[in-house]
Structure formats: C-alpha cells, structure tokens
Amino acid sequence: MTTPLPDYHNGSFWFDSLDDLTPPEISGPLPDQVDVAIIGAGFTGLWTAYYLKRNNPQLHVAIFEAVVVGFGASGRNGGWCMGIAEGITGMLAQPKLRASGLELLSAMQDTVDEVGRVCQAENIDCHYQKGGTLTVATREFSTAAMQAYVASLHQLGLTEEDYRWLSATESQARLNCATNHGAIYTSHCAAIHPARLVRGLADVVRGMGVAIYEGTPVLEIGDRCIDTTRGKVTTDVILRATEGYTDSIPSQKRQLMPLYSMMVATEPLPESLWEDIGLNQRETFGDGRRVVIYGQRTADNRFAFGGRAGYYFGSKRKAVIPPGDPALGQVEQTLRTLFPQLDGYAVSHRWGGLMGVPRHWRPSVSYDTQTGLGAAGGYTGEGVAASNLAGRILADLVSGVNSPLTDLAWVNDTARRWEPEPLRWLGARAIEFFGERADRSEIHNNRPSRFWGPLFDGLTR
Ligand SMILES: Cc1cc2nc3c(=O)[nH]c(=O)nc-3n(C[C@H](O)[C@H](O)[C@H](O)COP(=O)(O)OP(=O)(O)OC[C@H]3O[C@@H](n4cnc5c(N)ncnc54)[C@H](O)[C@@H]3O)c2cc1C
C-alpha cells in the first residue's frame, strides 16, 4: 500500500519561489536501527545532522520529518540570520548573568559568519547578504532609550562596529519609512532566503549520507526507539528538533508553546521605488515595538515583512494559515503605514508559521548521556542563526566533545513545562493584548506606555 502524500506546500512566498518544490520522499521501508534519530527536518535537525556527520562520518544518522524538509518555521520565516538570540539582552542587563550573556552574544555574532561560510563552502545559494539590521526609532520619544542602550553595550566592551546609533538623517538615507527619528545599526545580521537555505542544507546532508524520511511523523519517543506512522526504529540517540510542533508527541506536551507569526510579501518592486526606500545593502529592519515587526528586501526586490503573534486555545496548530486571516491583513496594513510609497503595489503572498516558546523564553540545548535523549530549540522566533549554534552544540554533546560551545549557558538550561489550560491561553492572550495596547498607545500618543510596559515584561519572564 502506498502512503498518501501529505499536503506539503507551507503557503509561503519562499516555497513558491523555489526553483523546484519536490514532493516528500516517502518511498522505501524505514531502517530497523540507526545510530542517531533526529525528529524534524528544519534548521535545527539539519544543522545538527551536518555537524554530527562532519565530526563522525561513520555515524548512521537519519532524520524523520512529518511533512517535508522546511515545512515548519525554517521554510517560512523572515530570513533574518541574526547575531543575537532571545534572552541575551536580558542576560546582559543582569550583573550575575552578564558574562554568560556576552559569551552567547559573541558566539551568535560568529554564527552569522559560520552560516555564510557553510553556504559558500557547500554551494548553497540562499541569497545570503550580510547587510546588517536597522532598528528604527519610529516614535520620537524612543530615541533617548535606544541611544542609552547602545551606550550600555559599548560600556560592556562592544564597539561601534557591533552597534551604533545613526542620526535621523543617516537612518533615513538607509531606510525612508514614514517616521524615522534615528536607528540602531548592527552589522551582525544577514538577509537570507530561508527555504533555499533549508532545502539546500538538506541536499548537503543527504550527500553526506544522512537519510531523510519525509512524510514520516514520529508518534512517540520510547526507550532507545521511536514509533512512527511507518513503523518502529531502534536507535542509540534520539534528538528532538520539533520546535513549534513539539506538542505533536504526547510525552513532550507543554514543553514549548506554539505561537504564530504572520508574514506578507509584495510583488517585485521597481528599482525607482527602491531608490526612494533604500535598503541598498539588503539591511533587515524592525522598530523595537513589543509585538515585533521584521522586514527584509528580498533578492528579487520585494518586501518580505512580518509581525504579530497568535496563540490558539489548547496549543492548536494550523498547518497553513489561510491568506484571508484578519491578522495577515493587519500585518499588511502595518507595512503600508510604514511605507506609503507602496500605494498601488500589490501584496502577492500571505502566510503564517509556528514558533516555539519555552516557559523561560530562551533557547536551550540538552543531552542526557544516560538515556540518549537530546533536544534543541525554544528560539521564540529568533532561530535562523541560533539553530546553527544549537546544532553545533548538540553535535558536540552527542559526540562527547568538550568545547567552548558546550560551556555556553544554553546547555541543559531546560525550562519547566507550560501551565495547563486555560492558564496558558490566558497568559498568551494577556501578552498579546497588553503588548498591542501598549504599542498602539505609544504610536498614538508619542510617549512611553508607563503601565503596560512593566506588566508585559513581567509576563514574559
Ligand atoms: C513567520 C516566522 C518568521 C520568523 N522569522 C525569523 C527571522 O527572521 N529570524 C529568525 O532568527 N527566526 C525567525 N523565525 C523563527 C525561526 O524560523 C525558527 O526559530 C527556526 O526556523 C526553528 O527551526 P527548527 O528546525 O527548530 O523548527 P522548524 O523549522 O519548525 O522544524 C520543525 C520540523 O519538525 C517537524 N516535526 C514536528 N513534529 C514532528 C513529529 N512528531 N514527527 C516528525 N517531524 C515532526 C515539522 O514538520 C517541522 O518540519 C520566524 C518564525 C516564523 C514562524
């Protein structure tokens, strides 16, 4: 009997713009036994396989993927390969955690270059361009706090090369958006085409001898074995790389909260419009509001732009967000408010994707040598580069290598599980509601929201 093909298009512009989108490879029986079973063929699973095989070419590594390579967040994100990760800014602000935070920051900055190096060495054409990031002060009152933040980073030893303040004139020359009172610029970010990266990486690991079993959901993790819809596989090591979909495995429920982020892409825009808008180095951009927005200029001259966060009761997951979802209309409206120049130009794609959020809101990498169980993730929407670092750490942990990476603060920093419903839903809704209220009031009144800010910060710790 042949297994029916799952619906494998993830709805994104990125999948649509691939040269070819091959259906999942679900032919052939599963192996009875492997050395390492990785669950999930997104960036985390693939980077882990890549470094594991590089360190140990003889290992029999197999990846089991429910749908198709890159179906999850890795094939549908904003394409910011960024030199920072969730939680690091908070660590820098706390004297006791500062040294660990600085180590992580330095490792993340190196990671942006590492991704570029691997893409070059392995011929992965993912439109990698290290043009940096602009965090624009779209509200005038925020300039003082943003300048103070840059000064605080310099006090910690970071340089103007790492982070610098751009005056309104300098910032507008780089990005002509409706309100631009200055910006923080960091060079530590590359814009990429995420689906080209994830699928290119899959081709590379296949070439190294890693088997990827697509269309093969893992139903449960057992003692040195996994149960899949296509049979059981015994294995020495099981590595979970399932991020926003982790609840699909019953024993892993409430480890990561699945939160949606929404994106739109415009049609390709003419050069004359880009001469007005800027982003000549394909800098990625955002504006530091609580309900994060993020954008990039794609290699084919579109805006790919995202924002918002959404949670469904009971951690319900939707494989694909319908293009008519009202949240997508709000993201498009935010883009058009920032860039009135887009009047008359169409949005061609609308989609959403799942991020994984742990209870302590920062990534972790774990591996237990006794049970052979490991996991990496919890990037909270900032995993494009972080998954490379996490994959390198996990590969070192599994290989028994003590390296500077295995001393980083993410190692075995696993969060406790999320609260059961309805508490989880109430918390997620409160964050969404208060964050949006605070952003709206700040944009409208041009002054900091005094009440909502601290409350929002309190809820996300
Ligand atoms: C819309 C959006 C925009 C984003 N923008 C950015 C950005 O610009 N920069 C940034 O740094 N981060 C961004 N992120 C986050 C980033 O994309 C993720 O952190 C990263 O891709 C996570 O990679 P992953 O491999 O851990 O998870 P995923 O890519 O989600 O992969 C998990 C895989 O596991 C598979 N799977 C799940 N359960 C099972 C199972 N039981 N059996 C078998 N397979 C299973 C899934 O099908 C999936 O393919 C964004 C996320 C979203 C959703």
The ligand as an ORCA input file, in Angstrom:
! r2SCAN-3c Opt
* xyz 0 1
  C       6.711     33.626     10.360
  C       8.016     33.419     11.083
  C       9.039     34.340     10.912
  C      10.262     34.139     11.547
  N      11.294     34.989     11.273
  C      12.518     34.737     11.797
  C      13.631     35.534     11.442
  O      13.527     36.414     10.589
  N      14.819     35.293     12.052
  C      14.961     34.308     12.972
  O      16.055     34.153     13.529
  N      13.938     33.476     13.279
  C      12.735     33.665     12.697
  N      11.704     32.826     12.977
  C      11.976     31.648     13.816
  C      12.745     30.579     13.038
  O      12.167     30.384     11.767
  C      12.716     29.282     13.839
  O      13.213     29.553     15.136
  C      13.558     28.183     13.232
  O      13.263     28.012     11.865
  C      13.296     26.897     14.003
  O      13.866     25.826     13.294
  P      13.559     24.353     13.780
  O      14.237     23.448     12.861
  O      13.890     24.240     15.224
  O      11.971     24.217     13.707
  P      11.032     24.055     12.388
  O      11.618     24.709     11.216
  O       9.661     24.460     12.795
  O      11.093     22.494     12.102
  C      10.462     21.551     12.902
  C      10.147     20.391     11.972
  O       9.769     19.271     12.759
  C       8.761     18.601     12.080
  N       8.021     17.831     13.089
  C       7.336     18.305     14.137
  N       6.797     17.328     14.865
  C       7.177     16.181     14.273
  C       6.943     14.814     14.548
  N       6.201     14.419     15.584
  N       7.493     13.874     13.722
  C       8.274     14.247     12.674
  N       8.515     15.542     12.359
  C       7.970     16.491     13.149
  C       7.915     19.696     11.460
  O       7.120     19.231     10.381
  C       8.993     20.668     11.041
  O       9.400     20.474      9.706
  C      10.461     33.008     12.397
  C       9.413     32.100     12.585
  C       8.205     32.289     11.936
  C       7.113     31.290     12.125
*
